C-alpha cells in the first residue's frame, strides 16, 4: 500500500465504522508519520543540493513531495479532529462518564482531552444562573411536556426525584416521571421513553 493510500485510509476508516468511536489506529497514524518523516528527509537532501548547486532539475520533485507531506498531515489531522468531535458528541449525549466499550477504544491523550472538556463544560454550566447552575445537556431537544412515560430496561434500583419521592426502577416497569430528571437515564439506556 502506498503512503498516500495509508494516509487516506485513516480518514476512510472513520466513515466505514458502525461503532460510535472505533479503536484508535495507532499503527496507521505511526505509519503515516514515518512516511512524512521519510519524505521530508528525501526532500531535505534535494533541497540542500539545489541550494548548493542551483540546479533546478529536482525542484518539481521537491514541490511534489512537499504537497504530499501537506496531504498526509491533513489526513492525520482530519482523523484526529473527527475522533474528538465524536467524543464531544458522546459527552453531550451520554454525560461525563464514558461507557467501557468507548473508553477501551481511546488512547491516553483522548481520555485526557475528554476529562478536560467535561470539566470545562461542568464549570461553565455551574456559572449559569444565580449560583445554582444549569445543566445544558438535559434538554438536547425542547420538551413537549414536563412529564413523560418511561419503561425501565434494567433493574436499576431506587431513584430519588428532586421532590424527595423515591421510585423503584425494576426491569419492564413503567413510570410517569419528570422529563428533566430522567433524561440522563434515557441516554444511558436504563430507561426508554414510551411515545
C-alpha positions, 0 to 999 in steps of 0.5 A: 500500500502506498503512503498516500493510500495509508494516509487516506485510509485513516480518514476512510476508516472513520466513515466505514465504522458502525461503532460510535468511536472505533479503536484508535489506529495507532499503527496507521497514524505511526505509519503515516508519520514515518512516511512524512518523516521519510519524505521530508528527509528525501526532500531535505537532501534535494533541497540542500543540493539545489541550494548548493548547486542551483540546479533546478532539475529536482525542484518539481520533485521537491514541490511534489513531495512537499504537497504530499507531506501537506496531504498526509498531515491533513489526513492525520489531522482530519482523523484526529479532529473527527475522533474528538468531535465524536467524543464531544458528541458522546459527552453531550449525549451520554454525560461525563462518564464514558461507557467501557466499550468507548473508553477501551477504544481511546488512547491516553491523550483522548481520555485526557482531552475528554476529562478536560472538556467535561470539566470545562463544560461542568464549570461553565454550566455551574456559572449559569444562573444565580449560583445554582447552575444549569445543566445544558445537556438535559434538554438536547431537544425542547420538551413537549411536556414536563412529564413523560412515560418511561419503561425501565430496561434494567433493574436499576434500583431506587431513584430519588426525584428532586421532590424527595419521592423515591421510585423503584426502577425494576426491569419492564416497569413503567413510570410517569416521571419528570422529563428533566430528571430522567433524561440522563437515564434515557441516554444511558439506556436504563430507561426508554421513553414510551411515545 
